[in-house]
């Protein structure tokens, strides 16, 4: 069997039968990846039943909202994924920077819920996870474990969040409301850059066969969901931004690496539009850029290693952004004085300013990286850059308060707004940007060896196979195979 066949074949028929019975009793139908890529193909009866469902409720029907087409209310479906085109009055570059809004997703107001679904659903429908006896362990630096806990609860099984203790208070408050037991929140030492500590906790917990680790950094379902679902959605966003501008091209897709799931959409966008793929990391922990290390506060970018599912050899540019900039701009975009400054002094469209609270810390990081990419590559007004706002500002109120005290003496007025705009937006430059040569790609690829082969016991042959683009193209055969399994599963439950 090929690698893809081993991941799509039924591993244990008895486990599959128990999963079918369990989800039948819980009245859970599973959407296919094709339906999440094109929600217009979701059965009309399911769409009608969604009308009265709270998008934040643990209602199984919300699985059919785990796509990019949620409207602003998150109850209906938009014709084009919700997005904002950032003008040069805000960015200081002529290139349109188009940001897809992840806070339109259900349950957690972040697109990581898609990754969580993509990691658990294939295991359910192939008899690799027993919801009647096993716990799903979700290692994360914040949003993925929230998505995992939400998906687990909908599936009627235990979800365990494993995340650094230094993450935002809002994340922990959300988790406390959703977990089945307080012990299902496992706090590991450190912050964003302490991913190894998360892995260590997973290794210890996985000694119990009842605990199944769904590691977003190594689960190819994460990569494939973004290739098959996020990629086409962002393609629609680009086409909407290019409508009426016949000269526009998709110059680049920018994504903070984090687990390297979202950046998988870049593979699709490169295939479809020839877009360059730009990987982003924190300047305080420049692993790809300088083989560096350190701690930072761009929450949502777990780093100090290279994820197994990062298609490094297809990446074109690496950019580093400082957390001082993302922290400060988080205050600027949220404070009333900041919003007034942007509209009255900089001439930014109020409709754009009204959407800036949809940008969390890693979202701001993506925007800054897009600006730096435009300046480095000399992009013009016909060169569109697409990126994503992974989540909104709601998860970071406590972080903004810390920044307000640390950097602004507890007060944010027009003068501080101007200084912040000039220092962190207008002054964003080509420093810490590296267009990758084949040698650079090989260096970054090789860094992954120490995590995955030496520490996490990935066979060397499996690790090395990832150098070849044929490996990544071969993975894509899993998507229709998983969809066929999902259809079979739904037919057996009878819920759909």
C-alpha positions in Angstrom: 0.0 0.0 0.0 1.1 3.6 -0.5 1.2 6.0 2.4 -2.1 7.5 1.2 -3.8 4.1 1.0 -2.7 3.2 4.6 -4.3 6.4 5.8 -7.6 5.9 4.0 -8.2 2.2 4.4 -10.2 0.9 7.3 -7.8 0.1 10.1 -10.2 -1.6 12.6 -13.7 -2.7 11.6 -14.9 -3.0 15.2 -13.7 0.4 16.1 -15.4 1.8 13.0 -18.7 0.1 13.9 -18.6 1.6 17.4 -18.0 5.0 15.9 -21.0 4.6 13.6 -23.3 3.6 16.4 -22.0 6.4 18.6 -22.5 9.2 16.1 -25.8 7.8 15.1 -27.0 8.1 18.7 -25.5 11.6 18.9 -27.2 12.6 15.6 -23.9 13.7 14.0 -23.5 13.9 10.2 -20.1 14.6 8.8 -19.5 17.1 6.0 -17.1 16.0 3.3 -14.0 18.1 2.4 -15.7 18.8 -1.0 -18.7 20.3 0.8 -16.6 22.5 3.0 -14.7 23.7 -0.1 -18.0 24.5 -1.8 -20.8 24.9 0.7 -23.3 25.3 -2.1 -23.1 21.5 -2.4 -24.3 20.9 1.2 -27.8 19.3 1.1 -30.6 21.8 1.2 -32.2 20.1 4.1 -29.1 20.6 6.2 -28.8 24.2 5.2 -32.4 24.9 6.2 -32.0 23.2 9.5 -29.0 25.5 10.3 -31.1 28.6 10.1 -32.0 28.6 13.8 -28.7 27.2 15.2 -26.4 29.4 17.3 -23.0 29.3 15.6 -21.3 28.9 18.9 -23.5 26.1 20.2 -22.2 22.5 20.4 -24.8 21.5 17.9 -23.6 18.8 15.3 -25.1 20.9 12.5 -22.4 23.5 13.1 -20.0 21.1 11.5 -21.5 22.2 8.2 -20.4 25.8 9.0 -16.7 24.9 9.3 -15.8 26.6 6.0 -14.7 30.1 4.8 -18.1 31.2 3.5 -19.7 32.3 6.8 -21.3 35.7 6.7 -20.7 38.5 9.2 -23.4 37.1 11.5 -21.9 33.6 11.1 -25.4 32.2 10.5 -25.7 32.6 6.7 -23.5 31.9 3.7 -21.6 34.6 1.8 -21.2 34.3 -2.0 -17.5 35.1 -1.6 -15.5 34.5 1.7 -15.6 37.6 3.9 -12.5 39.7 3.4 -11.1 43.2 3.5 -8.8 44.9 1.0 -6.4 47.0 2.9 -5.6 50.3 1.1 -2.3 52.0 0.7 -3.4 54.7 3.1 -3.1 52.1 5.8 -0.3 49.9 4.5 2.0 52.4 2.8 2.4 50.1 -0.2 0.6 50.3 -3.6 -0.1 46.5 -3.7 -3.6 45.6 -2.5 -3.3 43.4 0.6 -6.4 41.2 0.8 -7.2 39.6 4.2 -9.7 36.8 4.5 -11.5 36.9 7.9 -11.1 33.8 10.0 -13.4 35.1 12.8 -16.4 34.2 10.6 -15.9 30.5 11.5 -18.3 28.9 14.0 -17.6 27.6 17.6 -14.3 29.4 18.2 -14.3 32.4 15.8 -11.1 31.1 14.2 -10.3 29.0 11.2 -8.3 26.4 13.3 -11.6 24.6 13.8 -11.3 23.5 10.2 -7.9 21.9 11.0 -9.3 20.2 14.0 -12.1 18.7 12.1 -9.7 17.6 9.3 -7.6 15.7 11.8 -10.3 13.9 13.7 -12.9 13.1 11.0 -10.6 10.9 8.8 -9.6 8.9 11.9 -13.3 8.3 12.8 -14.3 7.1 9.3 -11.4 4.8 9.0 -11.6 3.1 12.4 -8.6 4.8 13.9 -10.4 6.6 16.7 -13.0 5.2 19.1 -15.2 8.0 20.5 -16.7 5.6 23.0 -13.4 4.9 24.9 -10.6 7.2 23.7 -9.7 10.8 24.4 -8.6 13.2 21.6 -5.5 15.1 22.7 -5.0 18.5 21.0 -1.5 19.9 21.3 -1.6 23.6 20.4 -0.6 27.2 21.3 -4.3 28.2 21.5 -6.8 28.1 18.7 -6.3 24.6 17.5 -6.9 23.1 20.9 -10.1 25.2 21.2 -11.2 23.9 17.9 -10.4 20.4 18.9 -12.3 20.6 22.2 -15.3 22.0 20.3 -15.2 19.2 17.7 -14.7 16.6 20.3 -17.7 17.8 22.3 -19.9 17.7 19.2 -18.7 14.2 18.4 -19.6 13.2 22.0 -16.0 12.3 23.1 -13.5 13.8 25.5 -11.1 16.4 24.1 -8.0 17.4 26.0 -6.3 20.8 25.4 -2.6 20.8 25.8 -1.1 24.4 25.6 1.5 26.6 27.2 0.6 28.2 30.5 1.6 31.6 29.2 -1.2 31.9 26.5 -3.8 34.6 26.8 -6.3 34.5 29.7 -9.2 34.5 27.2 -8.1 31.2 25.7 -8.2 29.5 29.1 -11.5 31.0 30.1 -13.0 29.7 26.8 -11.5 26.2 27.5 -12.9 26.2 31.0 -16.4 26.6 29.7 -16.0 23.8 27.1 -14.0 20.9 28.5 -15.8 18.0 30.2 -13.4 18.2 33.2 -10.9 20.7 34.5 -8.2 18.0 34.1 -8.8 18.2 30.3 -6.8 21.4 30.2 -3.1 20.6 30.4 -0.8 23.6 30.9 2.8 23.1 29.8 5.7 25.4 30.6 6.4 28.6 28.6 4.7 30.4 25.8 4.6 30.4 22.0 8.1 29.0 21.4 7.8 26.1 23.8 6.4 23.6 21.5 8.8 20.8 22.5 7.3 21.0 26.0 3.9 20.4 24.5 5.3 17.4 22.7 6.9 16.1 25.9 3.5 16.2 27.6 1.8 14.4 24.7 4.5 11.7 24.8 3.8 11.1 28.5 0.0 11.1 28.0 0.2 8.8 24.9 1.5 6.0 27.0 -2.1 5.4 27.9 -3.7 3.8 24.7 -6.9 5.6 25.6 -5.2 8.9 24.7 -4.9 9.6 21.0 -2.6 12.6 20.0 -3.9 14.6 17.1 -0.7 16.7 16.5 -1.5 19.5 14.1 2.2 19.9 13.4 2.5 16.4 11.9 -1.1 15.5 10.9 -1.3 15.7 7.1 -5.1 16.2 7.4 -4.2 19.7 8.6 -2.2 20.4 5.5 -4.7 18.8 3.2 -7.7 20.6 4.5 -6.1 23.9 3.8 -5.0 22.8 0.4 -8.4 21.5 -0.5 -10.7 24.0 1.4 -8.7 27.2 2.2 -6.9 27.3 -1.1 -9.9 27.5 -3.3 -11.7 29.9 -0.9 -8.7 32.3 -1.1 -8.8 31.9 -4.9 -12.3 33.2 -4.8 -11.2 36.1 -2.6 -8.5 37.0 -5.1 -10.8 36.8 -8.0 -13.2 39.1 -6.2 -10.4 41.6 -5.5 -9.3 41.4 -9.1 -12.7 41.9 -10.6 -12.7 45.1 -12.7 -8.9 45.2 -12.7 -7.8 43.1 -15.6 -4.1 43.6 -15.0 -4.1 42.3 -11.5 -2.3 39.1 -10.6 -1.9 37.1 -7.4 1.7 37.9 -6.6 2.0 36.2 -3.2 0.2 34.3 -0.4 1.5 35.2 3.0 1.0 33.0 6.1 2.6 32.7 9.5 3.8 29.1 9.7 2.6 28.1 13.1 1.6 24.4 12.5 2.2 25.0 8.8 -1.4 24.0 8.1 -2.7 27.3 6.6 0.4 27.7 4.5 -0.7 24.5 2.7 -3.3 26.8 0.9 -0.3 28.3 -0.8 0.4 25.1 -2.6 -3.0 25.3 -4.2 -2.7 29.0 -5.0 0.7 28.5 -6.6 -0.8 25.7 -8.8 -3.8 27.8 -9.7 -2.3 31.3 -10.0 1.5 31.0 -9.8 1.5 32.8 -6.4 4.7 32.9 -4.4 4.5 31.3 -1.0 5.7 33.5 1.9 6.3 31.9 5.3 6.3 34.2 8.4 7.8 33.8 11.8 8.5 36.0 14.9 11.7 38.0 14.8 12.2 37.1 18.4 12.4 33.4 17.4 13.8 33.4 13.8 14.1 29.7 13.3 13.8 29.6 9.5 15.5 32.9 8.9 18.6 32.6 11.2 18.3 29.1 12.8 17.5 31.2 15.8 15.5 30.7 19.0 13.7 32.8 21.7 10.3 33.7 23.1 7.7 36.0 21.6 4.0 37.0 22.0 2.6 36.6 18.5 0.1 34.1 19.8 -0.8 31.5 17.3 2.7 30.8 15.9 4.2 27.9 17.8 7.8 27.7 16.7 11.4 26.9 17.4 11.0 24.0 15.1 10.0 23.2 11.5 6.6 21.4 11.4 6.5 18.1 9.6 3.6 19.2 7.4 5.5 22.3 6.1 6.2 21.9 2.4 9.5 23.8 2.8 10.8 23.0 -0.6 7.8 24.8 -2.2 8.2 27.9 -0.1 9.6 31.1 -1.8 10.2 33.7 0.9 10.7 33.9 4.6 9.8 37.0 6.6 10.2 37.8 10.3 8.0 40.3 12.2 8.6 41.6 15.7 6.0 41.0 18.5 6.6 44.6 19.6 4.9 45.7 16.4 2.0 43.2 16.6 1.4 44.1 20.3 1.4 47.9 19.6 -0.8 47.6 16.5 -3.2 45.5 18.4 -3.7 48.5 20.6 -3.9 51.0 17.7 -6.5 48.9 15.9 -8.7 48.5 19.0 -8.5 51.8 20.8 -11.0 54.6 19.9 -8.1 57.1 19.6 -6.4 54.8 17.2 -9.5 54.4 15.0 -10.0 58.1 14.9 -6.4 58.7 14.0 -6.6 56.3 11.1 -9.8 57.7 9.7 -9.3 61.4 10.4 -5.5 61.8 10.0 -4.6 59.0 7.6 -7.8 59.0 5.5 -8.4 55.3 5.9 -11.9 54.2 4.8 -14.0 53.9 8.0 -15.4 50.6 6.7 -11.9 49.2 6.7 -11.2 50.6 10.1 -14.4 49.0 11.4 -13.0 45.6 10.4 -9.6 45.9 12.1 -10.9 44.3 15.3 -11.2 41.1 13.2 -7.3 41.0 13.4 -5.7 39.1 16.2 -2.0 39.2 16.9 -1.0 36.6 14.3 -3.3 38.3 11.8 -1.5 41.6 12.3 1.7 39.7 11.8 0.5 38.4 8.5 -0.4 42.0 7.3 3.0 43.3 8.4 4.7 40.5 6.5 2.7 41.2 3.4 3.9 44.9 3.6 7.5 43.8 4.0 7.1 41.3 1.1 5.7 44.0 -1.2 8.6 46.3 -0.4 11.2 43.6 -0.8 9.9 42.3 -4.1 9.1 45.7 -5.5 5.4 44.9 -6.0 3.1 47.4 -7.6 -0.6 48.2 -7.7 -1.5 45.2 -9.9 0.3 42.8 -7.6 -2.3 41.4 -5.1 -1.1 39.8 -1.9 -3.5 37.5 -0.1 -3.3 36.6 3.5 -5.6 35.5 6.4 -6.8 36.9 9.7 -6.6 33.7 11.7 -8.7 35.0 14.5 -10.0 38.3 15.9 -9.0 40.6 18.7 -11.5 39.0 21.1 -8.9 36.5 22.3 -6.4 39.2 23.3 -8.0 41.8 25.5 -5.8 40.9 28.4 -2.7 41.1 26.1 -3.7 44.6 25.0 -4.0 45.7 28.6 -0.4 44.5 29.2 0.9 46.3 26.2 -1.0 49.5 27.1 0.7 49.5 30.5 4.2 48.4 29.3 4.5 50.5 26.1 2.1 53.4 26.6 2.0 54.1 30.3 -1.6 53.1 30.5 -2.9 55.8 28.1 -3.4 55.7 24.4 -4.1 59.1 22.7 -3.8 60.7 19.3 0.0 61.3 19.8 0.6 57.7 20.7 -1.5 56.6 17.8 0.5 58.6 15.3 3.8 57.4 16.8 2.6 53.8 16.7 1.4 54.1 13.1 4.7 55.6 11.9 7.0 53.2 13.8 5.2 50.0 13.2 3.3 50.4 9.9 5.0 53.1 7.8 8.5 52.0 8.9 7.9 48.3 8.1 10.8 47.6 5.6 12.7 44.9 3.8 14.8 44.0 6.8 14.5 40.3 7.9 13.1 39.2 4.6 14.8 36.3 2.7 13.8 35.2 -0.8 14.8 31.6 -0.7 17.4 29.9 -2.9 17.6 26.1 -3.2 20.3 26.1 -0.6 18.1 28.1 1.8 15.2 25.7 1.4 17.5 22.7 2.0 18.9 24.4 5.2 15.4 25.0 6.6 14.2 21.5 5.6 17.2 19.9 7.3 16.3 21.7 10.6 13.2 19.5 10.9 15.4 16.4 11.3 16.2 17.2 14.9 12.6 17.4 15.9 11.0 14.7 13.9 13.6 12.0 13.5 15.7 12.4 16.6 12.9 13.5 19.0 9.6 12.2 17.6 10.7 9.0 16.0 9.6 9.7 12.5 11.3 7.1 10.2 14.1 8.7 8.3 12.8 7.6 4.9 9.4 9.2 5.6 11.1 12.4 6.7 13.3 12.6 3.6 10.5 11.7 1.2 9.0 15.2 1.9 11.8 16.8 -0.1 10.1 15.8 -3.4 7.0 17.6 -4.6 5.7 14.2 -5.8 5.2 13.3 -2.1 2.9 16.3 -1.6 1.0 15.6 -4.8 0.6 12.0 -3.7 -1.0 13.1 -0.4 -3.8 14.7 -2.3 -5.3 11.3 -3.2 -6.4 11.1 0.4 -9.0 13.8 0.0 -11.4 12.1 -2.3 -10.7 8.8 -0.6 -11.6 10.4 2.8 -14.7 11.9 1.3 -15.8 8.5 0.0 -15.3 7.1 3.6 -17.3 10.0 5.0 -20.2 9.3 2.6 -20.2 5.6 3.6 -20.1 6.6 7.2 -23.0 9.0 6.9 -25.0 6.3 5.0 -24.5 3.9 7.9 -25.5 6.4 10.6 -28.5 7.6 8.5 -28.2 11.0 10.1 -27.5 13.0 6.9 
